[in-house]
Amino acid sequence: AILGQSAGGHLASLAALLPYKENNDNSSPLVQCCVSLYGMYDFRDSYSHWPYSMEKFLTPLIMSKTYKEDPSIYKMVSPSYHIDNLIINNNDNNNNDNNGGNKNKNNDKNNKHASSSSSSSSSSLSSIPFLVVHGTLDELIPVEEAREFVSKYRNIVKDNNIHYAEFKGAHHGFDGLYT
C-alpha cells in the first residue's frame, strides 16, 4: 500500500498507475492499494482549473522546460495521463495481429481495461483499490483536479475500485492543520 499527501499524493498515484517492469515484461504492480490526499493529478492543466499559471510555478522549481518547449515531461509526471496509457498499453500488448495492426479495433471488449484475462498486469492494475481525498476549499490544488481524475478513472478503467471523499470546507493539508 502507498499513501501520500499533496506532492506525496501525486507520487503515490503515479506509482500506482505505472506497471512494474522486469525484463521488459509487464509484471504485477508493486503497489497494491493507493490513498491520495489532496494530490495533484494533471501537470498539463488540461481542464484549466488553476487560478494561477501552474507552468510559471512549476518551471523554475521543478521542471527543466516549459510545457511548450517539452510537453512530454509534463505528460510523464501526470497521473491522469497514465490512465489513458493503461488502455493504450493494454491494447498494444494484447490486441495486435501478426502484421502489427489491431485485430479488434471496434470491439468494445478490447477497450475495457482488465476485463479480459489477456494480461496479468492489466488485471492487476485495474483492481488496485484507490482512495482519493480532497477538500472543497483547497487553495493550492483546486478540488476540480481530484474530481476530474476520479471521473476519468471511472470512465476509462472498467471494473475499477476507486473511491472519492470530498470534505466540504476543508483546505489543503486539512488533516494536519485545523481549518
Residue frames relative to the residue before (quaternion, step in Angstrom):
aa qw qx qy qz dx dy dz
A 1.0000 0.0000 0.0000 0.0000 0.00 0.00 0.00
I 0.1068 -0.7749 0.6212 0.0473 3.52 -1.21 0.63
L 0.0484 -0.7825 0.6207 -0.0100 3.55 -1.03 0.87
G 0.0823 0.8011 -0.5906 0.0520 3.55 -1.02 0.75
Q 0.2608 -0.7421 0.6013 0.1399 3.51 -1.28 0.60
S 0.8366 0.0654 -0.0946 0.5356 3.58 -0.96 0.95
A 0.8180 0.0244 0.0083 0.5746 3.63 -0.50 -1.12
G 0.6219 0.5367 -0.3314 0.4641 3.57 1.13 -0.62
G 0.6175 0.5311 -0.3298 0.4773 3.57 1.15 -0.66
H 0.6063 0.5392 -0.3257 0.4854 3.53 1.13 -0.76
L 0.7072 0.4629 -0.2689 0.4619 3.59 0.79 -1.01
A 0.6223 0.5330 -0.3414 0.4605 3.59 1.03 -0.74
S 0.6620 0.5000 -0.2993 0.4714 3.59 0.94 -0.88
L 0.6436 0.5179 -0.3153 0.4670 3.55 0.97 -0.84
A 0.6576 0.5074 -0.3068 0.4646 3.59 0.93 -0.88
A 0.6702 0.5066 -0.3028 0.4500 3.58 0.98 -0.79
L 0.7174 0.4611 -0.2526 0.4571 3.58 1.08 -0.65
L 0.6582 0.4844 -0.3173 0.4811 3.57 1.19 -0.31
P 0.3946 -0.7193 0.5094 0.2597 3.61 -0.77 0.95
Y 0.4629 -0.6334 0.5405 0.3041 3.52 -1.17 0.64
K 0.1251 -0.8088 0.5724 0.0501 3.57 -0.73 1.02
E 0.0280 0.7636 -0.6429 0.0529 3.51 -0.95 0.98
N 0.8351 0.0018 -0.0533 0.5475 3.58 -0.75 1.05
N 0.6343 -0.5729 0.3052 0.4198 3.58 1.06 0.84
D 0.5733 0.5373 -0.4095 0.4636 3.61 1.16 0.44
N 0.4418 -0.6405 0.5408 0.3196 3.56 -1.11 0.61
S 0.0840 -0.7899 0.6072 0.0175 3.54 -0.75 1.05
S 0.7087 -0.3877 0.3240 0.4924 3.55 -1.25 -0.11
P 0.5086 -0.6421 0.4649 0.3361 3.58 -1.02 0.70
L 0.5297 -0.6192 0.4747 0.3326 3.53 -1.18 0.56
V 0.6899 0.4555 -0.2631 0.4974 3.56 1.11 -0.71
Q 0.1809 -0.8081 0.5557 0.0738 3.57 -0.77 1.04
C 0.7771 0.0448 -0.0199 0.6274 3.58 1.32 -0.28
C 0.0943 -0.8094 0.5789 0.0293 3.60 -0.99 0.82
V 0.0484 -0.7503 0.6591 0.0179 3.54 -1.04 0.92
S 0.0368 -0.7999 0.5986 -0.0227 3.54 -0.73 1.12
L 0.1297 -0.7845 0.6053 0.0376 3.55 -0.68 1.17
Y 0.8535 -0.1628 0.0441 0.4930 3.55 -0.76 1.18
G 0.2301 0.8024 -0.5061 0.2170 3.54 0.89 1.06
M 0.4295 -0.6490 0.5617 0.2809 3.50 -1.39 0.19
Y 0.1577 -0.8453 0.5093 0.0332 3.58 -0.77 1.02
D 0.8023 0.1960 -0.1008 0.5547 3.60 1.14 -0.37
F 0.2090 -0.8070 0.5453 0.0883 3.57 -0.18 1.29
R 0.6058 0.5663 -0.3456 0.4391 3.59 1.26 -0.27
D 0.2793 -0.7736 0.5083 0.2552 3.61 1.26 -0.33
S 0.0559 0.8618 -0.4986 0.0741 3.55 0.97 0.94
Y 0.7619 0.3698 -0.1911 0.4962 3.57 1.06 -0.69
S 0.3980 -0.7594 0.4336 0.2774 3.59 1.33 0.16
H 0.2592 0.7893 -0.5086 0.2261 3.57 0.88 1.00
W 0.6136 0.6083 -0.3503 0.3616 3.54 1.11 -0.58
P 0.3776 -0.7392 0.5094 0.2272 3.60 -0.80 0.96
Y 0.7383 0.2499 -0.1686 0.6033 3.58 1.30 -0.19
S 0.6244 -0.5484 0.3876 0.3989 3.59 -1.21 0.25
M 0.3252 -0.7566 0.5391 0.1762 3.55 -0.39 1.25
E 0.6261 0.5554 -0.3399 0.4290 3.57 1.02 -0.76
K 0.6588 0.4972 -0.3111 0.4711 3.60 0.96 -0.84
F 0.6433 0.5117 -0.3094 0.4781 3.56 1.13 -0.64
L 0.7417 0.4519 -0.2297 0.4392 3.58 0.85 -1.01
T 0.6371 0.5949 -0.3473 0.3458 3.57 0.85 -0.95
P 0.7469 0.3787 -0.2751 0.4722 3.67 0.64 -0.86
L 0.7152 0.4710 -0.2592 0.4467 3.61 1.10 -0.60
I 0.8388 0.1861 -0.0348 0.5104 3.58 0.85 -0.97
M 0.7737 0.3467 -0.1781 0.4994 3.56 0.71 -1.09
S 0.4471 -0.7031 0.4888 0.2586 3.55 -1.09 0.71
K 0.7860 0.1791 -0.0840 0.5857 3.57 1.24 -0.44
T 0.5610 -0.5680 0.4681 0.3788 3.54 -1.29 0.28
Y 0.6694 -0.4856 0.3697 0.4235 3.56 -1.28 0.28
K 0.6507 0.5225 -0.3183 0.4498 3.58 0.97 -0.83
E 0.6648 0.5088 -0.3026 0.4557 3.59 1.03 -0.78
D 0.8080 -0.0776 0.0827 0.5782 3.59 0.97 -0.81
P 0.1561 -0.8295 0.5306 0.0778 3.61 0.16 1.25
S 0.5578 0.6380 -0.3953 0.3543 3.61 1.12 -0.49
I 0.6526 0.5078 -0.3451 0.4440 3.62 0.99 -0.66
Y 0.6338 0.5185 -0.3272 0.4715 3.58 1.11 -0.65
K 0.6320 0.5146 -0.3210 0.4824 3.59 1.08 -0.71
M 0.6581 0.5567 -0.3113 0.4001 3.55 0.86 -1.02
V 0.7596 0.3767 -0.2013 0.4905 3.59 1.01 -0.77
S 0.5771 0.5923 -0.3674 0.4256 3.60 1.29 0.15
P 0.3941 -0.7318 0.4991 0.2451 3.62 -0.46 1.11
S 0.6348 0.5400 -0.3496 0.4279 3.62 0.96 -0.74
Y 0.6046 0.5460 -0.3516 0.4613 3.60 1.09 -0.61
H 0.6869 0.5034 -0.2833 0.4411 3.59 0.96 -0.83
I 0.5012 0.6020 -0.4463 0.4328 3.61 1.20 -0.18
D 0.6526 0.4940 -0.3032 0.4879 3.58 0.95 -0.88
N 0.6487 0.5403 -0.3155 0.4333 3.57 0.98 -0.83
L 0.5710 0.5808 -0.3917 0.4280 3.59 1.07 -0.58
I 0.6785 0.4786 -0.2810 0.4814 3.55 0.95 -0.90
I 0.6610 0.5101 -0.3115 0.4537 3.58 0.87 -0.95
N 0.6820 0.4807 -0.2963 0.4647 3.59 0.84 -0.93
N 0.6326 0.5231 -0.3376 0.4607 3.57 0.97 -0.79
N 0.6844 0.4683 -0.2867 0.4797 3.59 0.89 -0.89
D 0.6529 0.5184 -0.3240 0.4473 3.61 0.92 -0.84
N 0.7266 0.4566 -0.2490 0.4490 3.57 0.90 -0.91
N 0.8241 0.3201 -0.1172 0.4524 3.56 0.94 -0.78
N 0.7668 0.3847 -0.1968 0.4747 3.60 1.14 -0.38
N 0.4634 0.6771 -0.4599 0.3395 3.57 1.13 0.45
D 0.3618 -0.6962 0.5679 0.2487 3.52 -1.09 0.73
N 0.7288 -0.4456 0.2915 0.4304 3.60 -1.25 0.05
N 0.6806 0.4708 -0.2877 0.4820 3.60 1.21 -0.35
G 0.6082 -0.5905 0.3413 0.4061 3.61 1.23 0.25
G 0.5840 0.5776 -0.3768 0.4283 3.58 1.24 0.11
N 0.5391 -0.5939 0.4775 0.3586 3.53 -1.26 0.32
K 0.3433 -0.7958 0.4638 0.1835 3.56 -0.52 1.17
N 0.7964 0.1883 -0.1097 0.5641 3.63 1.15 -0.37
K 0.0177 -0.8607 0.5087 0.0124 3.60 0.77 0.96
N 0.7833 0.3528 -0.1868 0.4765 3.57 0.86 -0.86
N 0.5089 0.6436 -0.4294 0.3774 3.58 1.22 0.05
D 0.4370 -0.7348 0.4574 0.2446 3.60 -0.51 1.20
K 0.5725 0.6006 -0.3883 0.4009 3.62 1.07 -0.58
N 0.6710 0.5070 -0.3060 0.4461 3.58 1.02 -0.73
N 0.6545 0.4852 -0.3230 0.4815 3.59 1.19 -0.24
K 0.5743 0.5632 -0.3883 0.4497 3.57 1.25 -0.06
H 0.3134 -0.7632 0.5374 0.1745 3.53 -0.42 1.23
A 0.8750 0.0375 -0.0726 0.4772 3.52 -0.88 1.09
S 0.4746 0.6541 -0.4818 0.3388 3.59 1.04 0.43
S 0.6974 0.3827 -0.2721 0.5414 3.56 1.22 -0.29
S 0.5003 -0.6556 0.4717 0.3122 3.54 -1.25 0.22
S 0.3304 0.7989 -0.4576 0.2080 3.58 1.19 0.44
S 0.8148 0.1030 -0.0384 0.5693 3.61 1.09 -0.49
S 0.4340 -0.7071 0.4898 0.2680 3.56 -0.82 0.97
S 0.6516 0.5145 -0.3436 0.4389 3.61 0.98 -0.71
S 0.6627 0.4866 -0.3370 0.4588 3.61 0.91 -0.74
S 0.6092 0.5312 -0.3593 0.4666 3.60 1.03 -0.62
S 0.6788 0.4974 -0.2930 0.4539 3.54 0.87 -0.93
L 0.6641 0.5364 -0.3229 0.4087 3.56 0.89 -0.90
S 0.7235 0.4386 -0.2834 0.4515 3.59 0.80 -0.86
S 0.6850 0.4924 -0.3011 0.4446 3.58 1.11 -0.47
I 0.4290 0.6838 -0.4807 0.3425 3.60 1.24 0.07
P 0.3620 -0.7209 0.5411 0.2377 3.61 -0.68 1.00
F 0.1128 -0.7767 0.6195 0.0156 3.56 -0.95 1.01
L 0.0160 -0.7449 0.6659 0.0390 3.55 -1.13 0.73
V 0.0755 -0.7811 0.6199 0.0002 3.55 -0.71 1.15
V 0.0501 -0.8014 0.5952 -0.0329 3.57 -0.78 1.11
H 0.1054 0.7977 -0.5843 0.1056 3.58 -0.88 0.96
G 0.3708 -0.7158 0.5482 0.2227 3.56 -1.19 0.58
T 0.5392 -0.6618 0.4231 0.3037 3.57 -1.04 0.78
L 0.7431 0.3782 -0.2218 0.5055 3.62 1.15 -0.46
D 0.2625 0.7751 -0.5267 0.2300 3.59 1.16 0.58
E 0.2479 -0.7981 0.5370 0.1147 3.59 -0.56 1.19
L 0.6671 0.5136 -0.3023 0.4471 3.61 1.14 -0.51
I 0.7790 0.0702 -0.0171 0.6228 3.59 0.89 -0.96
P 0.3999 -0.7486 0.4717 0.2393 3.59 -0.38 1.19
V 0.5746 -0.6198 0.4204 0.3300 3.57 -1.01 0.85
E 0.5681 0.6085 -0.3766 0.4064 3.59 1.14 -0.58
E 0.5540 0.6082 -0.3808 0.4220 3.58 1.18 -0.56
A 0.6915 0.4545 -0.2674 0.4938 3.59 0.91 -0.92
R 0.6339 0.5429 -0.3315 0.4399 3.59 0.95 -0.85
E 0.6769 0.4901 -0.2879 0.4677 3.58 0.92 -0.94
F 0.6334 0.5342 -0.3309 0.4517 3.60 0.97 -0.83
V 0.6848 0.4770 -0.2808 0.4740 3.57 0.83 -1.00
S 0.6506 0.5178 -0.3152 0.4574 3.58 0.92 -0.85
K 0.6606 0.5000 -0.3028 0.4711 3.57 0.92 -0.90
Y 0.6438 0.5211 -0.3203 0.4598 3.58 0.93 -0.89
R 0.6800 0.4936 -0.2897 0.4583 3.57 0.89 -0.94
N 0.6913 0.4880 -0.2777 0.4548 3.58 1.00 -0.81
I 0.7543 0.3997 -0.2126 0.4755 3.58 1.00 -0.75
V 0.7547 0.3583 -0.2088 0.5084 3.58 0.84 -0.94
K 0.2549 -0.7774 0.5595 0.1326 3.55 -0.43 1.23
D 0.8091 0.1933 -0.1909 0.5210 3.56 -1.18 0.62
N 0.2625 0.7960 -0.5060 0.2038 3.57 1.07 0.76
N 0.2221 -0.7411 0.6206 0.1275 3.52 -1.35 0.33
I 0.3320 0.7399 -0.5096 0.2876 3.57 0.73 1.11
H 0.1044 -0.7848 0.6105 0.0234 3.54 -1.00 0.91
Y 0.1654 -0.7951 0.5805 0.0589 3.53 -1.11 0.75
A 0.0472 -0.7722 0.6336 0.0084 3.54 -0.96 0.96
E 0.0882 -0.7914 0.6049 0.0050 3.54 -0.74 1.13
F 0.2057 -0.7970 0.5610 0.0880 3.55 -0.76 1.08
K 0.3662 -0.7493 0.5166 0.1936 3.55 -0.50 1.26
G 0.8371 0.1967 -0.1682 0.4820 3.54 -0.91 1.01
A 0.5608 0.6165 -0.3926 0.3889 3.61 1.24 -0.05
H 0.3413 -0.7357 0.5601 0.1688 3.55 -1.10 0.86
H 0.6877 -0.4212 0.3695 0.4617 3.55 -1.34 -0.07
G 0.8101 0.1920 -0.1673 0.5281 3.59 -0.83 0.94
F 0.2325 0.8346 -0.4787 0.1426 3.58 1.22 0.43
D 0.6581 0.5170 -0.3320 0.4352 3.61 1.05 -0.55
G 0.7241 0.3892 -0.2479 0.5126 3.61 1.22 -0.27
L 0.7465 0.2776 -0.1630 0.5823 3.54 1.26 -0.42
Y 0.4219 -0.6861 0.5188 0.2866 3.57 -0.95 0.76
T 0.0435 -0.8172 0.5747 -0.0079 3.57 -0.72 1.07
